[in-house]
Amino acid sequence: MRAFLVMITVLVVRVLVSPGASADPLPREQLEPYVRAPFSLGERLSDNGVYALLNSGGSEAGYVFETEPLAPLPGFSGAPINMLVVLDLEGRFMDVQLIAHNEPIFVSGLGEAPFYKFFEQYGGLSISDSIVVGTPYGDGASGSSLVYLDGVTKATASVRIAHESVMGAALAVAREKMQGLATTPPAFPDPDHEEALTWDDLASQGIATRKTVSNAQVDALFSGTLWAEDDPEANEFPDEAFLDLWIVDLGPKSIARAVLAEDTFDELQRFLAISDNDEPILLIESARHGLVSDDFVRNTAPDWISAEQDGFPIALRDADLFVELVPDAPEGAAMILRTDRRLGFDPSRPWTLKVLAVREHGMFQPEIGSVTLESQHQTPPRFFLQPVQHVPVPPWREALRNRQADLVWLGVFLVGLVPVLAFGMNRLAGARLFTPIRLGVLAVVVGFVGWWGQGQLSIVTVLGVIRTATEGGSFAFLVYDPFSLAVWAVAILGFVAWGRGLFCGWLCPFGALQEFAHHLGRALRIPQVEPSPKWDRRLKWLKYIVLAALVITVFVAPDQVDKAAEVEPFKTAITTYFLREWYYVAYAVFWIVAAMVLFKGFCRYLCPLGAFMAIGGLLRGRDWIARRAECGSPCQLCRVKCKYGAIERQGKIRYDECFQCLDCVTIHDDPQQCVPLILSRRKGTRDAVAAQ
């Protein structure tokens, strides 16, 4: 058996260092059914599976993509959760659907319905929103720009992994396909900022920016081109203004009130109440250029005017508002343009307005030439609120925050238990109330560690690590459940001191349930069944065969791993409180009832996690159970009393099968039970009598 365990260890190590592979996007024919009418799937835009989204008229309306090729964050099975995401051109989620997953809690635990429902919450949200999974705590939601998604009870870690995948993939597409799209909350006018301003104040303080260009300056720009002589008025009046343009941001009310007549101001406020993400820009042109051509259509993008910020274009559109200015404002053509702050425009930072100066050459089918006149503008930041940017908290930190209280209590429990087992084991085993103390500890393990904390370790985690190692990817999925990770850490550290005994004997909730069932069976005087030593040895090989079969399944049929792992009844008995399909419940109850007559039969003979933990028997640094020369020959009491069959006839402890129940320690230290001590005491008594 020792050789078999070494073989398993080598297999796991080889798996952990083997190279991984990346996932390919689904074929088009498999992706198309997920796109909801009236939209359809357009052309493929990239090798990582990003497609154009087409509306009913065949125009591009957004992007369609899977999360797995873009953000393959492994779930608890080791396989990524794959979602379909549909973004519109402005970065809003139109749809998020679950395509495929192997999350154990949903495969055959809670059922998949809650997982599908979770993704319905994304509709209408933007990738620039600060979205978190959870619920506001304290008064943290008051005035917060965080957007909360309801998680799924008992599966928060899984939905967090899914959310991180959705956001990671969406931002990857935004960076590639939506240049200029803001991924941070935009600045917006401060509704509480009041400042008495006049037009002269706007001009003197630079709140209104003026750009003037003379005819001679425009001529110089066209010099040497085909259109150099095509503006006679510029040649005749070189010093007169070709462009006299004022730029004013009307988002802040104090500024708008200083430049707009009362009726126009009121109309603008009604407009902004509906279009609250729009930033209105007033342009006043007093010279000969004008603002738009004769072909301009209202409520569309102006043909002579554009803008950019940080090298990215700003989408401008006519607000279609009648503009009347205050009496002391400049006279000229005036129009209000609007742009969506969510598309990357920050009015509190510098941006550039571009105006085309257009000339025509020729009478019939004239050739059009143009030069660009630029003007920088920035509205002082005091008029705006800049939301505090919520830097996404790493998933492990968010998980730690959500489980903070549970982790503290778990730490208290483990800090109390482990040192006692490490330094006071003999005193504990010799305590008069040892059995009640042990059952009290196991009650905490079932109630707090298992049912409340969901800290039941599972072979699923081991197989997930193997799958992640073989297919490539991150092991970050482990930190999404810090409670179980803490139990894992203690169990692995316990390998060095005790082998498998710390977890299997003291920290496994399902193992504790079986031990309670055993005590109930004894109390009811139910006859006990104990296989012969020969059959006991044979049956113990079953768990290693099951473990090997599960490891092979990872490579041969990875999608069936979670179903195969149902050989463990842990999910049914601990994770879902027996609230599952009847056959899963019947299976779990069978092993608990069986424990009433066959002491911890599942742990001893079938548990694949126990087989994996048995590797700890090879890793431990010492033989921690004291033995005497007489143990095994002639004394067989410990071997006979050991319910696990972990003591050989020669008295040697088989640590790969030892569950650290401490029964043999109790016997070893008890002068009323230990045969060598009894014989020694009797011999001492006879010697004392003879000496008299």
N, C-alpha and C positions, 0 to 999 in steps of 0.2 A: 504493500500500500504506500509505503514511503516513496518508492520509486515512481509510483503513479502520481503522487503529489508533486514530485520534482518535475515530472513531465508536464503537468498542468501549469506549473510556475513558469517553465521555459516557454510554453505556448503563449501565455499571457504576455510575457516580456517581449517575445518576438512580434506579437501583434501590436504592442504599444510603439514599436519603433518602425513599423512598416509604413510605406508611403501611402498618401491618400489620393482620392480622385474627386473631381468637381462634377457637379450635376449639370446636365444639358437642359435647355429650355424644352418645354413640351412642343410637340408638332402643332402646326397651325390648326389642323382639324380637331385636335383635342382641346384647344384653347377657345375656339369659336363659340361653343355652346355656353360658355360662361358669360359672354357679353350680352347684356340685356337689350332687347328692342326698346326704342327704335334705332339704337346705335349698332354699329357693326365693326368688325375688325378690318383695319386697313393694312397697308404694307408694313413689312418688317423693317424697323429702322436701325437695328443693331444686332450684333452677334449674340448678345446676352438676352435676347428675347423681348425687346421692347418693340411694341407695335403701335401704329397710329390708330386712334379711335375716330371713326367716321360717324357723322350724324346722318339723319335720314336723307339729307340732300347731297351726301357724298363729300361734304367739307370736313376738314380736320377739326375735331372737337376736343382732343386730349390724347392721352397715352394709356396703353394697356400693357401690363407686364406681370411676371411672376416674381415672387420674393426670393425663391430659392437660388436662382442663378446670380442674383445681385447681392443678397445678404443671407447666406446659408448658415444661420446660427443654429447649432444643433439643439434639439429638444431633449427630453429626458430619456428617450429611447436611443439617443445618439444620432438620429436622423433629423434633418431640418424640417420645420413646419412650412409647407408651401401654400401661399395665398395668391389669389389673383387681385391685383390692385388696378383701379381705373381712376386716373387723375384728369381733371379738366386742364385747359391751357393756363389757368391762373393758379394751379397748384392745390385745388380743392379736391377732396376725395369724393368721387361720384359713387364708388362701389368698392367694397372689399369682401371677397368670398374665400372660404376655405376650400382648397383643392385637395390636399393630401397631408396626412400626418400619421404619426405612430405614437402619440402621447398615451402612455399606459392608463392614466386616469380617465381618459375619454374613450379609449378603445373598448374597454370592457368594465369600466367603473361607473362614472356618472352618465355615460352615454354621450353621443356627439352633439345632441341638440343644444346644450348650453354653449358649446364651443362655436357652433354656427351663429348663434344669437349674439355672441360677443362682438363679432365683426360688423353687425348691423349698426353699431354706434358710430362708425367712422363717417357715414354719409354727411356731407355738408361741412365737415371740418377741413381745415387747411394745414398744409405741412408747416406753415409758419406759426401755427398755434403751439403752445407749450402743453403737450398732451401727456398725461401720466395715467397709469393704471392704479386704481385705488379709490379712496374716498377722502374728502377733506377732513382734517382732524383739528380739534380746537376751533379757533376762529380763523384758521388758515385760508378758508375760502373767501373771506371778506375782502373785497377789492382785489382779489388775486386774478392774474391772467392765465392761471393754470386751467386746463380743460381736463376733467376727470372722466375716465372710462370705468364703468363698473366691471370689476373682475368676476371670477367664477369661484365660489366657495370650494375649498379643497383643491383648487387647481390654479391658484394665483400665479405660481411660478411658471406654469405652462403658458398662461395668457400673456405674461410679461415677455417671455421669449418670443411669442408670436408678435406682440406689439413692437418690440425692438426690430424684428425682421421687417415688418410693414414700414416703419419709419426709415430704417436704413435703406431699404430698396427705393422708397419714394424720394428721399433726398438724393440718392445716387442718380435717379432719372432727372430730377430737377437741375442738378449741376450740369448734366450732360445736354439736356434738351430745352431747358427753360432758362437760358442765360438772362440774368437780370432779375429773376424771381427772388423776392426777399424770403429768407428763411429765418428771419428774426421779426419780432413784433414791430410794426412801423410806429414812428412818432405821429402824434395826432394833436390837434389844437387843444389847449388847456381851456376847458369851459369856464373855469373859475378865474381866469386871468382877465382883469379889467384894467384898461389904460385909456385915458382921454387923449385922443390923437386928432390932429388935423392933417390935411394934405401936406402942408409945409413940414410938419413933423415927419411924415413918411419920407419925403424927399431928403430932408436934412440928415435924417438918421440912417439913410440907406435902406429903409424898409421897402421903399419903391426904387427900383433900379431903372436908370435911364440909359438908353443906347442911341447915340446919334451917329449917322454916317452921311457924309456930304456926297454930292454928285461926283466930285473929283475923286473921292476915295473909291467909289464904285467903279468909275472909269479906270482907275489904276488897277483894280482887280481884273477887269476885262482886257487890259492892255495886252496886245500881242495875240489875241484870239480872234476868231472869225467875227465876234460880236463887238469888237472894240469901237466901231463907229455907228452902232445901231441905236444910240439913245441921243438924238439931237438936243433934247432939253438939258441933258447933263452937260453937253459941250457948251451950250449957250449960257447956262447958269451954274458954273462949277462950284460956287461957294454955298449954294442953297442946299437944304437938307434933302437927302434922298430918303432916309429913314430917321424918324424921331419916335422911338418906341419906349414906353414905360411898362415895367413888369411889376405886378403886385400879387402876392399870395393872399387870397381872400379867406383862407381857412379860419384864422383867428378872428373872432367877432370884432375886436377892437380895431383891427385894420380894415375889415370890410365896412364898418360903420363910418370910418374916416374918409372913405372914397366913394361909397355908393349912396345914391338917393334913397330915401326911406322905403319907397315901394320896392325898389330893386333889392335892397337889403332884406326885406321881409320875404320876397320871393326866393332869394338865395337860401335863406334859412329853412324854408319849406322844402326846397330841393335837397338840402343836405340832411334833413331829417329822414328822408327816404334813402338817399345814397350816402350813408354815413362813412363809407370808406373812401369817398372821392375827395380830392383836394382841388379846390377851384383856383384857377389862375386868371387874373385880369390882365389883358393886354390893351394898351391905348397907343394908337399910331397917329401922329399928327402931321406927318410929311406926305410925300407923294407916293410912297411905296404901297401903303395900305396893308391889310392883314391877309386877305385871301384873294384868289383869282375870281374872275367872273363865273367860272364853272363850279365854284364851291357849292356844296349842298349842306344845308344846316344839319346839325346833329351827327356829323361825320368828322373824320379826322381832317384838319386843315391841310390844304395842299402845299402851302408855302412855309409852314411852321412845323418844327420838330424839336425834340429835346433829348438830352441824355444826362445821366449821372453815373459817375464811376466807370465811364466807358460803355455803359449799357443803355440802350434806348428807353425812353419813357413814352408810354402810349398816351397821346393827347387826343381829346375828342371835344367837339363843340358841346357846351352845356345847353344850348338852345334857349338862352335866357335873354330877354330884352334888357339892355343895360342903359341905365340913366345914372350919371355921376353927380357928385356934389358940385356946387357952383365954382369952387376954386380949383377943381381938378383940371388938367389939361384938356383942351378940346381936340376931338379927332375921332377916328373910327375905334370903337371899343367892342370887345367880345370877351366872354368868359369861357375858358377851356377847363376841362376837368381831367384828372388822372387818378388811377386807383393806387392808393398807398401800398396795398398788398402786393403789387407787382414790382416793388423795389424802390418806389419813390419815397425819399425822406425829405420833407420840406424844410427841416431844420439844418440841413447840410447843403453845401454849394451844389448847384446844378447849372446846366448850360442850355439856353434857348438858342435855337438855330433858325435863321430866317433866310429863305432863298430870294436872291435878286435875279429875276428872270429877264432875258432878252430874246428877241426873235430876229432871225436873219432871213431875208427873202420875202417876197410878196405871196407867192403861191407855194403851199406846203412848206412853210418856213421851218428853218432849223432852230431848235430851242437850245439855248445855252444858259447856264446859271452859275452864280457864285454864292457862297454861304457866308452870312454875316452872323457872328456869334456874340452872345452876351451872357455873362455869368450873373447868377442871382442866388441870394441866400437870405432867408428870413431869420431874424435873430432867434436863437433857441428859447429865449424866455417866453415866447408865445406858445410853446409846445410842451407836451408831456412825453417823455421818452420812457416807455415801460421798461422796468428792470428785466433784463434778459435772463430768463431762467435757464441756466446751463443744465442740460439734461444730466440728472444724477445717474452715475453708473448703476446698472441693475443690481449689483451686489449690495450697494449702499442702500438702495431703496428697499430691497428685501430685508436687510438688517434692521432698518427703521421699523418696518411693519411687524417684525418678529422680536422687537427689542425686549419687551417684557417677558415673553416666553423664553428667550435666550438667557435672560438673567436668572430665571427660576431653574432652567435646565443647568446652568452653570453652578448654581447653589447645590442642586441635587448631585451633580457629578463630583464637585469638589468635596462634598460630604462623603460620597460613596467610595470613590477611587482610593483616596489615602487610607481609608479603613481597610480596604482589601489589600493595599500594598504594605502597610506597616502594622496593622492590627488584626490581620487575618486570623491568627491563632486565637487571640482573645475573643474575636467575634464568634468563631466556630465553637469556642468553649462556653459561650454565654448560655445561661439557663434558659433564656427566652429566644435562643437563636432562630428556631423555626418561625415564631410569630414575627420576629424582626425581618427575616428573609421574605416572608409573605407580604409584609408591609411594604418593603422595597419593590417587590414585584407588582403590587397593587398600584404604586406610583408609576411604574413603567407602563402598565396597561392603560391606566386612566390618563396620566399626564403626557408621558412620552409618546404613547401610541394614539389613543383616541383624540386627545386634545391637541397635542403638538404635531401629529402626523409624522412622527420620527421613526416609523417602522422601516428599517433598512430592507433593501430588496435586491435580488440578483439582477433586476432590470437596470439598476445603476451600473453594475459591473459590465453587463452586456452593452450598455450605452457607451461606456468608456472604450470598450473594444471596438465597437462600430465606428465611433468617432476617430479612433486611431487609424483604422484601416481605410476609411473613406476620406479622411482629411477633415479639417475643421477645428473649431475651438472647443475647449473643455469648459467654457464659461457656463454651460448649463448647470454645472455642479453648484455654482454659487447662488443660483436662484432659489435654493431651498437651504438657507443657512442652518435651520434647526437640524435637519437630517445630516447636513455636512458636519455639524459639531459632533453628532453621535458617531458618524463615520471616523472622524479624527480620533476620538477617544478609543473606538474599537481597534483602529489600526495601531495606535500607540500601545494598546493593550496586548497586541501580538507579541511585542518585545518582552513584556513582563510575564504574560500568562498563556500566550497562544490564543485560541479561539474562545477560551473560557469566559473572559470578561463580557463579551457581547452575548454569546449564546446562553450563558448562565444567568446574567444579571440585567441585560439591556434590551433583549428581544421581546417586544410586546406579545407576539403570538406564542413564543416559547413560554412566557409567563402564564398565558391563558391555559396552555396545556398543563402546566404544573398545578394551577388551581383545580383543573378538572381531575387530575390525579388525586389530590387531597380530598376532593368531593367523593370520588370513587371509593377511597379508603374509608371515609366517614360512613358511607352507605354500605360498607362491607361487601362491595362487589368483588368477586374473585379476580385476582390479577393474572395476566398472561405474560409470561416471559420466555422468549425463544431460548433454545439451548445455546450454549456458547458457540457451537458450530454454525447454527443458523444465524445467530447474532452477527458473527463475522461476515457471513455471506450477504445478509441484508444490508449491512453498512456500506457495501460496495454500490448499492443502488444510487445513492446520492451523487457519487462520483460519475456514474454513467449518465445520470440526468444532467449534471453540469457539463460534461463533455458534449452531450447532444445539443444543449443550448448554445454552447460556443460554436459548434459546427453550423447550427441554424443561422448564426450571424453571417456566415460566409455563403451558405447555400441558399437560404431563403430569408433574407433580412427583414422583409415585410411581415413575416410570420413570427418574429421574435416575441412580440408582445403577447400573442395568443399562446405561444409555447410556454412563456413565463407564468402563465396561469396555473402551472403546477404548484406554484406558491399560493396558498390561500390567504396571504397577508392582506392583499388589497380588499378582499371581501370582508374579512373579520375586523380589520383595523381601519383601513382608509375609508371605506364606505359604510361602516357600522352594520354590515350584513344586508344593506339595502341594494340588492342586485337581483339579477335573474335567479330563479329558484335553483338551477343546477349549480351555480357558483356557491350559493348559500349552502346547499346540501353537501357540497364537497368540503367546505370549511367546517361545517358542523360535524361532519364525519370524523375529521381528525381530532376535533376537540373531544367528542364523545369517546373516540378510540383511546384518548389519553387517560380515560377513567379506568381502563383495564390494561393498557399497554403504555408504560411510562414514556411520555414525550416521543411517541412513535414516529411522528413526522420529522422532528428534529434529528433523531438518530438515524433514520433510514432513507429519507427521501429529500430532505431540504438541500437544494443546490447552493443556496447561500451558505449553509453550514459546511458544504463541501469546499467552497471557496475559502471560508474562514479557517478550515482545517489547515490551509497553507500556513496559517499562523503558528501551527505546531512546529513547523520547520524554522520559523523566524524567531521564536522566543529565545531569550538570551540565557535562560537558566532553568533548572528543574526546581520549581518553587514549592513542590509538595515534599516535605521531609519523609524519608524512609529509614527503616532500621534493617539490620542484617537479617532479622527474623521474618521480615515482611515477605510473604510468599513461601517461605520454608522455615518453620512449619506453619506460620500463621497465615490464614486465608480470609480472615474476617473482613478486611477492607474490600477485597475482591468480591466477596459474597454480598456485602451490603451496597456496593456501587451499582446504582440503578442504570448507569449508562454503559456498563461493561467496558470501562476505560482502564481497568487494572488487569494486567496479565497474570497468569498463574504464578510467575516468578516474583510477583510483587511490583513490577515496573509499571509506572504510569504511562498510558498512551495519551499524550497531550493533544494529539489531533482529534481525540474523541472526548476529552475532559471538558465538562461544562462548569467547572468551578463551583460545584454545589457545596463543597467543604465538608461533606459527610465523612470522608476518610480523614480529614484534618481533625475533626471532632473525635473520631475514634483514636487516632494516633496520639492525641494529647490527654486522653481521658484514662486515668489509672484504673477506672472501674470497667472499661471496655477493652482497652488495648491488651491483647494476650501477652506480649512480651513484658509489659509493665506489671501485669498481674502476677506472672510467673516470677519476675524479679522481686516483687514485693513479698511473695510467699517464701522465696528462697532467703530473702533478708530476714524474714521472721523466724524461719527454721534455724538460720545461723545464730541469730540472737538468743534463741532458746538453748541451742547447743552450748553457747558460750557461758550460759549461766550454770 
